[in-house]
Amino acid sequence: MTMQPSPSDFALALDQLQLGRRGRVSAIDWALLGTQEAARLRHFGFDPDVMVEPLHAGPFGRDPLAVKVGRMTVAIRRVHARAIRVVPAD
């Protein structure tokens, strides 16, 4: 008996998603984020099943990362983007 892979098996960290490619948030490791940063990301709409799209990366160290969440664009640090797991959209 072979098990079919679930979409979350293909999840990657948000900072690894190609710029301009949309993805669906599959999980967020809130424990990797500080209390204030977790509250900020929740306020901006980062939740499982939300569509996101990284748009731009900063020039030096590639920080911050501009991410479209719904109709809003927010800037987050790459270290925080690593706590967000996404499944690339087709």
N, CA, C and O of each residue as an XYZ file, in Angstrom:
360
protein
N       0.839     -1.165      0.000
C       0.000      0.000      0.000
C       0.898      1.246      0.000
O       1.737      1.409      0.886
N       0.721      2.115     -0.986
C       1.481      3.355     -1.054
C       0.595      4.514     -0.646
O      -0.579      4.586     -1.008
N       1.179      5.403      0.104
C       0.431      6.580      0.543
C       0.646      7.707     -0.448
O       1.760      7.923     -0.925
N      -0.415      8.418     -0.752
C      -0.326      9.577     -1.625
C       0.255     10.747     -0.834
O      -0.117     10.948      0.322
N       1.149     11.513     -1.427
C       1.684     12.669     -0.704
C       0.608     13.740     -0.551
O      -0.206     13.951     -1.450
N       0.616     14.400      0.576
C      -0.320     15.501      0.788
C       0.349     16.785      0.316
O       1.574     16.828      0.202
N      -0.425     17.835      0.037
C       0.178     19.092     -0.403
C       1.210     19.626      0.582
O       2.192     20.243      0.169
N       1.006     19.397      1.884
C       1.968     19.907      2.864
C       3.322     19.216      2.758
O       4.320     19.728      3.264
N       3.365     18.044      2.099
C       4.645     17.374      1.883
C       5.550     18.187      0.960
O       6.764     17.983      0.939
N       4.962     19.105      0.199
C       5.714     19.928     -0.749
C       5.937     21.339     -0.218
O       6.382     22.214     -0.960
N       5.633     21.569      1.056
C       5.758     22.897      1.647
C       7.224     23.296      1.784
O       8.097     22.456      2.007
N       7.472     24.584      1.646
C       8.792     25.136      1.840
C       8.644     26.433      2.616
O       7.548     26.983      2.722
N       9.739     26.910      3.148
C       9.695     28.167      3.894
C       9.371     29.313      2.942
O       9.792     29.306      1.785
N       8.627     30.290      3.429
C       8.218     31.423      2.597
C       9.421     32.121      1.971
O       9.328     32.581      0.833
N      10.535     32.213      2.671
C      11.700     32.891      2.098
C      12.337     32.098      0.955
O      13.199     32.617      0.247
N      11.918     30.844      0.773
C      12.428     30.014     -0.322
C      11.512     30.021     -1.555
O      11.890     29.533     -2.620
N      10.309     30.578     -1.396
C       9.365     30.655     -2.520
C       9.870     31.691     -3.513
O      10.248     32.796     -3.123
N       9.878     31.345     -4.779
C      10.379     32.220     -5.838
C       9.597     33.531     -5.851
O       8.375     33.532     -5.707
N      10.310     34.651     -6.025
C       9.650     35.954     -6.119
C       8.629     35.931     -7.247
O       8.911     35.445     -8.343
N       7.439     36.461     -6.972
C       6.382     36.506     -7.973
C       5.535     35.251     -8.059
O       4.562     35.217     -8.812
N       5.883     34.222     -7.307
C       5.111     32.974     -7.323
C       4.218     32.916     -6.098
O       4.673     33.143     -4.977
N       2.965     32.615     -6.312
C       2.018     32.542     -5.202
C       2.106     31.193     -4.496
O       2.484     30.179     -5.084
N       1.749     31.219     -3.232
C       1.727     29.993     -2.447
C       0.663     30.096     -1.369
O       0.254     31.191     -0.984
N       0.222     28.952     -0.889
C      -0.779     28.892      0.179
C      -0.081     28.524      1.471
O       0.666     27.547      1.522
N      -0.320     29.304      2.518
C       0.288     29.024      3.821
C      -0.258     27.692      4.325
O      -1.470     27.512      4.439
N       0.644     26.763      4.625
C       0.220     25.455      5.140
C       0.388     25.375      6.649
O      -0.352     24.654      7.319
N       1.359     26.111      7.192
C       1.590     26.093      8.637
C       2.477     27.264      9.016
O       3.237     27.780      8.196
N       2.369     27.674     10.264
C       3.233     28.710     10.809
C       3.748     28.199     12.144
O       2.968     27.817     13.017
N       5.061     28.196     12.294
C       5.659     27.756     13.553
C       5.762     28.970     14.473
O       6.790     29.646     14.521
N       4.681     29.233     15.199
C       4.606     30.412     16.062
C       5.697     30.394     17.124
O       6.104     31.456     17.595
N       6.179     29.222     17.512
C       7.211     29.117     18.543
C       8.542     29.719     18.081
O       9.365     30.099     18.914
N       8.760     29.810     16.784
C       9.995     30.400     16.260
C       9.954     31.926     16.264
O      10.976     32.574     16.039
N       8.782     32.499     16.520
C       8.595     33.944     16.475
C       8.446     34.500     17.879
O       7.916     33.830     18.765
N       8.910     35.713     18.081
C       8.671     36.390     19.348
C       7.195     36.762     19.456
O       6.472     36.772     18.460
N       6.768     37.062     20.649
C       5.365     37.406     20.894
C       4.907     38.572     20.039
O       3.837     38.515     19.433
N       5.705     39.628     19.985
C       5.326     40.812     19.204
C       5.278     40.511     17.712
O       4.358     40.942     17.018
N       6.266     39.771     17.219
C       6.284     39.463     15.784
C       5.137     38.532     15.414
O       4.536     38.699     14.353
N       4.819     37.560     16.257
C       3.684     36.668     15.997
C       2.388     37.470     15.939
O       1.558     37.246     15.057
N       2.210     38.400     16.870
C       1.005     39.239     16.878
C       0.952     40.104     15.620
O      -0.116     40.278     15.033
N       2.096     40.647     15.205
C       2.152     41.483     13.993
C       1.754     40.672     12.763
O       0.957     41.133     11.946
N       2.307     39.468     12.628
C       1.983     38.646     11.459
C       0.511     38.240     11.461
O      -0.126     38.226     10.408
N      -0.030     37.914     12.619
C      -1.466     37.594     12.702
C      -2.309     38.798     12.302
O      -3.305     38.666     11.591
N      -1.896     39.971     12.768
C      -2.618     41.207     12.439
C      -2.633     41.447     10.927
O      -3.626     41.929     10.382
N      -1.546     41.112     10.263
C      -1.452     41.300      8.817
C      -2.139     40.193      8.027
O      -2.193     40.258      6.799
N      -2.663     39.182      8.705
C      -3.431     38.154      8.013
C      -2.695     36.869      7.711
O      -3.205     36.036      6.961
N      -1.512     36.679      8.271
C      -0.794     35.425      8.056
C      -1.468     34.333      8.880
O      -1.361     34.310     10.106
N      -2.154     33.443      8.203
C      -2.840     32.308      8.813
C      -2.777     31.146      7.837
O      -2.560     31.365      6.646
N      -2.960     29.917      8.303
C      -3.032     28.786      7.376
C      -4.138     28.999      6.337
O      -5.194     29.551      6.645
N      -3.884     28.560      5.119
C      -4.772     28.627      3.954
C      -4.832     29.995      3.274
O      -5.577     30.162      2.309
N      -4.078     30.961      3.747
C      -4.033     32.275      3.117
C      -3.042     32.223      1.949
O      -1.983     31.603      2.050
N      -3.395     32.878      0.849
C      -2.492     32.974     -0.294
C      -1.511     34.117     -0.071
O      -1.903     35.209      0.340
N      -0.241     33.863     -0.342
C       0.805     34.870     -0.205
C       1.666     34.864     -1.466
O       1.685     33.892     -2.221
N       2.373     35.965     -1.675
C       3.257     36.067     -2.834
C       4.429     36.978     -2.491
O       4.234     38.172     -2.267
N       5.636     36.435     -2.446
C       6.793     37.305     -2.227
C       7.025     38.156     -3.475
O       7.096     37.633     -4.587
N       7.143     39.472     -3.283
C       7.250     40.388     -4.418
C       8.659     40.923     -4.637
O       9.145     40.956     -5.768
N       9.307     41.336     -3.570
C      10.627     41.956     -3.675
C      11.478     41.555     -2.477
O      10.966     41.275     -1.393
N      12.771     41.533     -2.696
C      13.714     41.279     -1.605
C      14.646     42.475     -1.496
O      14.983     43.101     -2.501
N      15.058     42.789     -0.282
C      15.969     43.895     -0.053
C      17.312     43.666     -0.735
O      17.691     42.521     -0.981
N      18.037     44.738     -1.045
C      19.287     44.620     -1.785
C      20.451     44.020     -1.004
O      21.233     43.255     -1.568
N      20.583     44.345      0.268
C      21.718     43.873      1.061
C      21.232     42.818      2.040
O      20.426     43.109      2.924
N      21.712     41.613      1.886
C      21.269     40.536      2.760
C      19.869     40.056      2.424
O      19.326     39.172      3.085
N      19.294     40.651      1.388
C      17.976     40.267      0.877
C      16.896     40.421      1.946
O      15.911     39.684      1.958
N      17.093     41.386      2.838
C      16.138     41.679      3.904
C      15.735     43.136      3.786
O      16.615     43.955      3.522
N      14.507     43.522      3.955
C      13.346     42.684      4.251
C      12.767     42.074      2.977
O      13.221     42.349      1.867
N      11.771     41.255      3.171
C      11.071     40.599      2.084
C       9.678     41.216      2.004
O       8.934     41.188      2.984
N       9.316     41.775      0.845
C       7.971     42.329      0.648
C       7.063     41.188      0.211
O       7.350     40.498     -0.767
N       5.960     40.990      0.943
C       5.056     39.873      0.689
C       3.638     40.391      0.540
O       3.157     41.168      1.366
N       2.976     39.957     -0.513
C       1.562     40.285     -0.704
C       0.736     39.268      0.083
O       0.878     38.060     -0.106
N      -0.120     39.764      0.959
C      -1.022     38.927      1.759
C      -2.419     39.466      1.493
O      -2.769     40.549      1.963
N      -3.217     38.719      0.746
C      -4.518     39.259      0.342
C      -4.281     40.452     -0.567
O      -3.592     40.334     -1.580
N      -4.852     41.613     -0.210
C      -4.659     42.820     -1.016
C      -3.597     43.744     -0.430
O      -3.366     44.834     -0.953
N      -2.955     43.319      0.643
C      -1.980     44.144      1.347
C      -0.564     43.636      1.062
O      -0.341     42.439      0.885
N       0.383     44.571      1.023
C       1.789     44.208      0.911
C       2.478     44.596      2.212
O       2.371     45.736      2.664
N       3.182     43.645      2.808
C       3.877     43.882      4.076
C       5.340     43.504      3.923
O       5.702     42.692      3.071
N       6.171     44.103      4.758
C       7.597     43.781      4.772
C       7.888     42.953      6.017
O       7.527     43.333      7.131
N       8.546     41.818      5.811
C       8.924     40.978      6.946
C      10.383     40.574      6.787
O      10.927     40.560      5.683
N      10.991     40.253      7.892
C      12.380     39.790      7.873
C      12.417     38.334      7.416
O      11.482     37.570      7.655
N      13.497     37.973      6.765
C      13.646     36.583      6.291
C      13.601     35.583      7.428
O      13.055     34.492      7.264
N      14.162     35.925      8.577
C      14.153     35.009      9.707
C      12.709     34.695     10.123
O      12.422     33.584     10.566
N      11.808     35.664      9.982
C      10.405     35.427     10.299
C       9.709     34.667      9.162
O       8.823     33.849      9.408
N      10.114     34.941      7.932
C       9.531     34.233      6.788
C       9.854     32.742      6.846
O       9.102     31.920      6.321
N      10.968     32.395      7.479
C      11.345     30.977      7.584
C      10.398     30.190      8.485
O      10.341     28.963      8.398
N       9.662     30.874      9.340
C       8.698     30.198     10.227
C       7.379     29.914      9.517
O       6.519     29.213     10.051
N       7.220     30.459      8.312
C       5.969     30.302      7.560
C       6.194     29.281      6.451
O       7.041     29.477      5.580
N       5.436     28.196      6.488
C       5.540     27.142      5.483
C       4.448     27.348      4.432
O       3.285     27.562      4.773
N       4.825     27.284      3.162
C       3.877     27.485      2.064
C       3.966     26.361      1.052
O       5.017     25.747      0.864
N       2.851     26.109      0.410
C       2.797     25.161     -0.701
C       2.646     25.997     -1.968
O       1.667     26.732     -2.096
N       3.591     25.904     -2.910
C       3.479     26.686     -4.140
C       2.174     26.398     -4.863
O       1.734     25.253     -4.965
N       1.557     27.486     -5.371
C       0.318     27.350     -6.127
C       0.652     26.976     -7.567
O       1.723     27.312     -8.072
N      -0.253     26.294     -8.209
C      -0.046     25.898     -9.613
C      -0.191     27.072    -10.545
O      -0.049     26.918    -11.758
